Amino acid sequence: MKKIYSLFALLSLFMLSGCGVYNFTGAKPIDAKTFQVNFFQNNADLVEPGIDRTFTLTLQDLIMNQTNLNLVSTGGELTYEGEITDYRITPMTATAVGTDGSAGASQNRLSIRVQVRFTNKNKETDDFEKSFEFYYDFPGQELPAGSILNEAIRVIFERITQDIFNESLAKW
């Protein structure tokens, strides 16, 4: 019985050592210790106050939580910078004409686009400049305000920041 446990332990150790190139978040090991996320200015035509700060903090938190990198305010080996370039609400599906003679949208979509410039001081071939965009659909009779707006921004920024992480560190 002791041989079975020893064999199982050895086999487990062997299998885990084969995962040495990746960590559990999917990020490949990088030769950096620090990163910085510069403030992402909101340059969209339609400005929603505060989303620039929310996005910047969301990206910082994601990288801190999924890597061993240290956040610095200047001189980071990895630098994320850019701006929010688009914030728009568009009707997605129309409803039939109502009793008052008006038609409306049964579903609206909030879309946000962020332009990102990533710089890796240790490996310039990893540098990129790219747009990332995602959306959130909500009922047409609802306004994107309060809890609906907060949920929409949370979902959109969660997806965009994960896409940025994958592009810059996970290399998916």
C-alpha positions, 0 to 999 in steps of 0.5 A: 500500500505504501508503494502505491502512495509513493508511486502516486506522489511521484507521478503527481510531482512529475505531472506538476513539473510539466506545467512549469512553463505556465502558471495557473492563470495562463500567463507565461513566465516573463522576465519582468518584475514591475508594471505600471498602468498609466491613467486611461483618459476618457476621450470618447465623444459621449463622456461617462464621468469616472469610467476612466479611473474605474478602467485604470484601477480594474486593469491594475487589479487584474494584473496584480491578482493574476501575476507576481508583478509589482505595481509601480507609478513610474519606470515599470518594465511593462507599461500599459497606457492609452485612452477610452476612445468610444462610449456609445449606446445603440438600439439593437432591436425595435419594438412594434408601434405602440398605441401612442403611435411611437416605436421604441427599442426593446434592447439597447447596447452599451459599447466601450472601446479602449485603445491600448499601448503596451510596452515591454522594456525587456522584450520589444517584440512584445510591444503592441498598440491595439483597440479592445472593445466589448458591450453589454445589452440591456432592456430598451425601456431601461436607462443605463444608469444606477445599478444597470450602468454599474453592472454594464461597466463591470462586465465590459471592463472585466472582459476588456482587461482580460483581453488585454492581459491575454494579449500582453502576458498570456499570449493567447 
